[in-house]
Amino acid sequence: MKFDQIILSSYKSAFNFTERSNRSEFWLFILFWLSLYLTYRLFWAAAGWTPGWLSSGLLAFYWVFQLLFIVSFLPYIAVQIRRLHDSGRSAFWAIGTYAGFGIGLLPAIVHDTSHSNKLLGLLLLIGATIAWFIMVVFDLMAGDAGANKFGPAPSSSRYH
């Protein structure tokens, strides 16, 4: 199976939330996404993120990477859900984790300084972080060997 075929397959399956993905498809897509992000961060570190960067030619580079991240987000969610399906788990694990992070960050986003909202946000972030670690364990585990309620076992032959 080739790296580029797996990445293209992940993008083509961006709206496929019903089937299963094996570990190699999931982790190679994660590797691709992390390499994209690290390239982005290293470029900005080397370019020197300065207040005048918006007026420079770096703006186009910035928007290209922003577009790549936006375009890659849905395939990431889809491959995560398909990976959960491979081990017979529901997509609610992913939804709960992402919702927990989003809701947990809400008090910081709206600059709410009340004590109760800060505490609630912190508790949601802690819960979402624990759920994220559980999801990483699920992602590392082997999927079901045969068919499960989400379909037949994924075959590596689909990438050739």
C-alpha positions in Angstrom: 0.0 0.0 0.0 1.4 3.4 -0.9 1.3 6.5 1.2 -0.1 8.8 -1.5 -2.9 6.3 -2.3 -3.9 6.1 1.4 -4.0 9.9 1.7 -6.0 10.3 -1.5 -8.4 7.6 -0.4 -8.9 9.4 2.9 -9.8 12.6 1.0 -12.1 10.7 -1.4 -13.8 9.1 1.6 -14.3 12.5 3.4 -18.1 12.0 3.6 -17.9 8.3 4.3 -18.8 7.9 8.0 -20.3 4.4 7.8 -17.4 2.0 6.8 -14.2 0.9 8.5 -10.6 2.1 8.3 -7.6 0.0 9.4 -4.8 1.2 11.6 -2.4 1.9 8.7 -4.9 4.2 6.9 -5.7 6.1 10.1 -2.1 6.5 11.3 -0.7 7.4 7.9 -3.3 10.1 7.6 -2.4 11.4 11.1 1.3 11.4 10.0 0.4 13.4 6.9 -1.6 15.9 9.0 1.1 16.3 11.6 3.8 16.8 8.9 1.6 19.4 7.3 1.2 21.2 10.6 4.9 20.9 11.5 5.9 22.3 8.1 3.5 25.2 8.7 4.9 25.9 12.2 8.6 25.6 11.1 8.0 27.9 8.2 6.6 30.6 10.5 9.4 30.1 13.0 12.0 30.5 10.3 10.2 33.4 8.7 10.0 35.3 12.0 6.4 35.9 12.8 6.4 39.7 12.9 3.7 42.3 13.2 4.3 43.3 9.5 3.8 39.9 8.1 0.3 40.6 6.9 1.6 43.2 4.4 4.2 40.8 3.0 4.1 38.0 0.5 3.7 35.6 3.4 0.0 36.2 3.5 -0.6 34.0 0.5 1.4 31.2 2.1 -0.6 31.6 5.3 -3.9 31.3 3.5 -2.8 28.3 1.5 -2.0 26.4 4.8 -5.2 27.6 6.4 -7.1 26.2 3.4 -5.3 22.9 3.6 -6.2 22.6 7.3 -9.8 23.4 6.6 -10.0 20.9 3.7 -8.2 18.3 5.8 -10.5 18.6 8.8 -13.5 16.7 7.5 -11.4 13.8 6.1 -9.7 13.6 9.6 -13.0 13.3 11.3 -14.2 10.7 8.8 -11.1 8.6 9.1 -11.3 8.8 12.9 -14.9 7.7 12.9 -14.2 4.8 10.5 -11.3 3.8 12.7 -13.6 3.6 15.7 -16.0 1.6 13.6 -13.2 -0.9 12.8 -13.2 -1.9 16.5 -17.0 -1.9 16.7 -17.3 1.4 18.5 -19.7 4.2 17.8 -18.9 7.6 16.4 -20.2 9.1 19.7 -16.7 8.6 21.2 -15.3 11.1 18.7 -18.3 13.5 18.9 -18.1 13.5 22.7 -14.4 14.2 22.7 -14.6 17.1 20.3 -17.7 18.6 21.8 -16.1 18.4 25.3 -13.0 20.3 24.0 -15.2 22.9 22.3 -17.5 23.5 25.2 -14.6 23.5 27.6 -12.9 26.2 25.7 -16.0 28.3 25.4 -15.5 30.4 28.7 -12.0 31.3 27.4 -13.3 32.3 24.0 -16.1 34.6 25.3 -13.8 35.9 28.0 -16.2 34.9 30.8 -14.4 35.4 34.1 -17.0 34.0 36.5 -15.7 31.4 38.8 -18.4 28.8 38.0 -17.9 29.0 34.2 -14.2 28.7 34.6 -14.6 25.6 36.8 -17.1 24.0 34.4 -14.9 24.7 31.4 -11.9 23.2 33.2 -13.9 20.1 34.1 -15.1 19.7 30.5 -11.5 20.0 29.3 -10.3 17.4 31.7 -13.1 15.0 30.7 -12.4 15.6 27.0 -8.7 15.1 27.5 -9.4 11.7 29.3 -11.7 10.8 26.4 -9.0 11.8 23.9 -6.5 9.5 25.6 -9.1 6.7 25.5 -9.6 7.3 21.8 -5.8 7.1 21.2 -5.9 3.7 22.9 -8.8 2.6 20.7 -6.9 3.8 17.6 -3.9 1.8 18.6 -5.9 -1.4 19.1 -6.4 -3.9 16.4 -9.8 -3.8 14.7 -12.3 -6.7 14.6 -10.9 -9.5 12.4 -14.1 -10.2 10.6 -17.3 -8.3 9.8 -18.9 -6.3 12.5 -22.1 -4.1 12.6 -20.2 -1.4 10.5 -19.3 -3.7 7.6 -16.6 -6.1 6.5 -13.0 -5.8 7.7 -11.1 -3.2 5.7 -8.8 -4.7 3.1 -5.4 -3.2 2.3 -6.0 -4.3 -1.3 -8.3 -1.3 -1.9 -5.2 0.9 -2.0 -3.5 -0.8 -4.9 
